[in-house]
Every structure is written in C-alpha cells, then in structure tokens.
C-alpha cells in the first residue's frame, strides 16, 4: 500500500487518498457527491464525524 498523500476528492470526505488515486475508497469513488451529507466511507476520521465528534 502506498502512503496517503492527498485528500479524498469526494466533497463530504476528509480522508487521505493514496498516491495516484483521487478517492480514499470505492465508496467515495462511486457515491454521488452531496456536499451536505456526512461521508460513510468507514475510515476513522469520517466515523468520528458520523458520530458527531467532528462538526
């Protein structure tokens, strides 16, 4: 696995994406962008946001 370098391109996600990938996961790659939604990609940073820890 390569080192994360950039933020995921999905507008609701704040996870790092691997070098050469625009998205952190297939969830973000194939989910239509809705900037007001909370990302549910399953990564720790987004799980905290879903649980209301981050706002």
Secondary structure, DSSP 8 states (H G I E B T S, - for coil): ---EEEE-SSTT---EEETT-SSSSHHHHHS---TTS---S--HHHHHHHTTS--
